[in-house]
Amino acid sequence: MAITIAGSGIVSANIADGTIVDADMALGLGLKLLSTQTISGNAASVIFTGLSSTYDHYMIFMDNVTGETDGAFLWGRASDDSGSSFEADAADYQYAYTQVSSGASLYTEHAEAADNATKFIFTPSGPGNAAGETLSGQIMLSQHDATGNRLHVALIGANWYGTANILITGRGGGSAFVAAGYDQFQLLMSTGGINGTFSIYGVTK
């Protein structure tokens, strides 16, 4: 097998029969960038479409995320009908999170142990809406296409909290209570619009 190098990245692999294939698929490099959205102007939400059985997992990378409203929480919801609706009933999700602050003034553990949540809550102390008060992190989606299993979501992130100049680090996760094939995922703020850069990657089989 011959490998072609361009710059610092592998761009193609020549298999024994002469077939040229995309390198990240041929060599199992893992993450494949599917799309990047840069959201500004306080959009109502950011939506990731086309989730399917092509990938076992999806990774969403978030950079410079802010909310229109100072300190608003980051929420997530899922759709199993191509975005006609996003599950938002009182028994649709379970979630839990932990946060620690750099000033040791904020420490929180929280869990929605019963199936009584209308959304995932990822950040209990949200980012500010001034320059530099941003949130960055990653969200992983698993079991999205398995109708016999429940969607799993996990997040790790960091943000500056409001105007208090306090760094918040947190991790959390949750599950959709209803087992279904979910094909879209939505991020939004608890109040007001959302801004930032969002890239979604498929994790190759």
Protein Blocks (a to p, Z undefined) as FASTA:
>chain_A
ZZddehjbcfbdcdfkopacdfklmnonopacfbdcddehhiabdcdehiafkbmbdcdd
dehiacfbghiacdddddfegomaccfbfklbccddddddfklpaccddddfbacbfbdc
fblbdcdfbehiacddddddehklmmkbccdddddddddehjlopacddddddddfbgcd
dfbdcdddfedcdedddddddddZZ
